[in-house]
Amino acid sequence: MSSATPARGTRSGPDHVIHDRIILAATEHFRLYGFEKTTVSDLANAIGYSKAYIYKFFDSKQAIGEVICVNCLEKITEAVDRSVRAGKSSSDQIRRMFRALVDANATLFSDDRKLYDIAAVAARDRWPAVDAFEEHLRRTLAQILKEGRESGEFERKTPLDETVAATFLVMLPYANPLLSQHSLDHAKDAALQLASLILRSLTP
Amino acid sequence: MSSATPARGTRSGPDHVIHDRIILAATEHFRLYGFEKTTVSDLANAIGYSKAYIYKFFDSKQAIGEVICVNCLEKITEAVDRSVRAGKSSSDQIRRMFRALVDANATLFSDDRKLYDIAAVAARDRWPAVDAFEEHLRRTLAQILKEGRESGEFERKTPLDETVAATFLVMLPYANPLLSQHSLDHAKDAALQLASLILRSLTP
């Protein structure tokens, strides 16, 4: 497969290089023209490959969007993980997690509105990337809550699963791009108030 | 004004009767064909009035939608109020309020999908009806929290305003039709889990 040759255009190289080149070009194209209105033909024209050649690497436009979406959502989870690691206590980690989610969503929305829209489509249509993203957040949250219980910072009467599920539900509207676009104007205040409410609910 | 005569069609009557007749016919029309795709001309044809005559009563399609939306949202607030009044304690009222919101949104969504869509447009474009709806819910919630503090059922350390604001933020994604359409599949479980989380946060 690494000997695949572009049917059109002058660029070639190993598969993973072509793959990355398509993703890079598609990201730029979607960033300018949006995801929903672009066809694979538009993309092929813009990149200078044939449509057939792009289909050698990706089954569909969604498959390209999925990779871009994974990249976007990874930026958010990296920002969240970095912020949580810097937390001085489990309570501080809860506050930081909420704040980092809100900040990362706001940044993506303001800096890369068209890419944000891909993430919103992904959330609406439940692409696997979104499930993986939410699962990562849920695991991060579960770890914080577990450690907070072990250190005596949080109450232990409520089953851990229930606490994780309910706390995650409070965060979700600010984590999921489909929902968060409707709360961007009050998201920073909301993150503060909701983190405090969560911490009150976790009092031993 | 009560002597206004339809420019077309045979029906007439006092202004408030014509007004209600337009709303009733528009509700039926929107229920079948949706709000966003219908024009005032379509509506005029369906009702048998001239467009100009409809404009004597309503400034715009949105003005008609507003009245229908107020009717829809009033059904929700009535259901919530009825359920809250039947509560046996402040905690019970919190649970009931959450549950009634979720049930009423789900009913509107399944029974009257097209009317639900008007409410979603109203929420997206922040029609006054939605502000009034949310304000009513906020006041209902404030009353429950205040009484719960007075009876010693809820903690009093946190400023009441903050508790009301944060608790309302937890409910909002299940109250606002724009947001709630994305959480209908898990809304009943969410209402239970979130009400319990809220009650843990209110423990004295």
Interface residues (C-beta under 8 A of the other chain):
Chain A: R124 E155 T158 E162 T163 A165 A166 T167 L169 V170 L172 P173 N176 L178 L179 H182 A190 Q193 L194 S196 L197 I198 R200 S201 L202 T203
Chain B: R124 E155 T158 E162 T163 A165 A166 T167 L169 V170 L172 P173 N176 L178 L179 H182 A190 Q193 L194 S196 L197 I198 R200 S201 L202 T203
